Amino acid sequence: MAVLPRPSSPRAAWADFRAFLRGQDGIKLLFALLSIMMPMLIVAGFYFDSKTDKRKPDIIYVQNYAPDRTDEQIRQQNIADQKILDAKREARRREFQRLADQLGIK
């Protein structure tokens, strides 16, 4: 006894498939189509969702300092850098405060 059927021609397979379709109710064909389309949509959703843009590399610029600078020069540079950072933070805080005032948030 053969486990697999004899190979048939594509023409015979197509004729058999058409005969199968003609013998079924319309609602069965609709549900067959839906049952095929739903997994295809799910797989396509996962496929397209996985296609995210590559993250651009972060470029970090390093400032070179003289190796013979004194501790006082280092402190002065740190104070100047901190003033710049504080000014940026204050500007950002003012932006958020202005937005909060527009939205009525206290």
C-alpha positions in Angstrom: 0.0 0.0 0.0 1.5 3.3 -1.0 1.6 6.1 1.5 1.7 8.9 -1.0 -0.6 9.1 -4.0 0.7 8.8 -7.5 1.9 12.0 -9.0 -0.7 13.7 -11.1 -0.4 16.3 -13.8 -1.0 20.0 -12.9 -4.0 20.0 -15.3 -5.6 17.1 -13.4 -4.9 18.8 -10.0 -6.4 22.1 -11.2 -9.5 20.3 -12.5 -9.9 18.5 -9.2 -9.5 21.8 -7.3 -12.1 23.5 -9.5 -14.5 20.6 -9.0 -14.0 20.9 -5.2 -14.8 24.6 -5.3 -17.9 24.1 -7.4 -19.2 21.6 -4.9 -18.9 23.8 -1.8 -21.3 26.4 -0.4 -20.3 30.0 -0.7 -20.1 30.5 3.1 -17.6 27.6 3.4 -15.4 29.2 0.7 -15.6 32.6 2.5 -14.6 31.1 5.8 -11.8 29.2 4.0 -10.5 32.4 2.5 -10.7 34.2 5.9 -8.9 31.3 7.6 -6.1 31.6 5.1 -5.9 35.4 5.2 -5.8 35.9 9.0 -2.5 34.1 9.6 -1.1 35.8 6.5 -2.0 39.2 7.9 -0.5 38.4 11.3 2.8 37.1 9.8 2.9 40.1 7.4 2.4 42.4 10.4 5.3 40.9 12.3 7.5 41.1 9.2 6.8 44.8 8.5 7.1 45.6 12.2 10.5 44.1 12.4 11.8 46.4 9.6 12.8 49.3 11.9 15.3 51.9 10.9 18.9 51.2 12.0 19.9 53.5 14.9 22.4 56.1 13.8 25.7 56.0 15.7 26.2 58.6 18.4 29.2 60.7 17.8 30.9 61.9 20.9 33.5 64.7 20.5 36.3 64.7 23.0 38.0 67.9 24.1 41.8 67.6 24.4 43.4 69.3 27.4 46.9 70.2 28.0 48.6 67.6 30.2 50.4 70.3 32.3 47.3 72.3 33.3 46.9 73.1 37.0 44.1 72.1 39.4 43.0 75.7 39.4 42.6 75.7 35.6 40.6 72.5 35.9 38.3 74.1 38.6 37.8 77.2 36.4 36.9 75.1 33.4 34.5 73.0 35.5 32.8 76.1 36.8 32.5 77.5 33.3 31.1 74.2 32.0 28.6 74.1 34.9 27.4 77.6 34.2 26.7 76.6 30.6 24.9 73.4 31.7 22.8 75.4 34.3 21.8 78.0 31.6 20.6 75.2 29.3 18.7 73.6 32.2 17.1 76.9 33.2 16.1 77.6 29.6 14.5 74.1 29.4 12.7 74.7 32.7 11.3 78.0 31.5 10.0 76.3 28.3 8.2 73.7 30.4 6.9 76.4 32.8 5.6 78.4 29.8 3.8 75.2 28.5 2.4 74.5 32.0 1.1 78.1 32.2 -0.6 77.7 28.8 -2.2 74.4 29.9 -3.2 75.8 33.3 -1.0 73.4 35.3 0.3 74.7 38.6 
